[in-house]
């Protein structure tokens, strides 16, 4: 379909939604994205205080297991050398979940980010006994952080909760230190994100077709989308 699109518009972004609707874009329901509000002027204990005791105990147990194993973290810009190291870990993540991936295409994405995103793009890595066992690529903009992609060495990390330690707890520590207000985790893995304190936000896709017959098709899709669609 030949169209201009805004694929991830938050339901509470009234300004952008109003502009798009005035410009005769049609909206269709998207997915639910998840964000973590960073405790303002708080600490990691402020984050823990949000949970009921069983969840607090579980998080503390995960943190203790990671600390006792000697897992460490490092944050740095995305460089050519680092791309070589982390790209196989993302391929391992896709393989674990049975998703076909094109290594060359993913490498091209990394190269583009390194060339164009500047200081906004950073990689936080997890290490065990000197070996790289996980990474998460983030963008920081406007005082908010966006987790974009990740990967892990599943054999080396074993049963250690590296995913939670890296993608949630370590990013939260960085956010607290840098005065970041929100951590955004995109869509998918709903139960996991809710279990670590993320709040859901429905998103809409706004599209404008370039040809009349496609515009009619989009209008039908919007009507099928249910109440609140335009």
Secondary structure, 3 states (H helix, E strand, C coil): CCEEEEEEEECCCHHHHHHHHHCCCEEEEEEEEEEEECCCCCCHHHHHCCCCHHHHHHHHHHHHHHHHHCCEEEEEECCHHHHHHHHHHHHHHHHHCCCCCCHHHHHHHHHHHHHHCHHHEEEEEEEECCEEEEEEEEEEECCEEEEEEEEECHHHHCCCCHHHHHHHHHHHHHHHHHCCCEEEEEECCHHHHHHCCCEEEEEEEEEEECCHHHHHHHHHHHHHCCCCCC
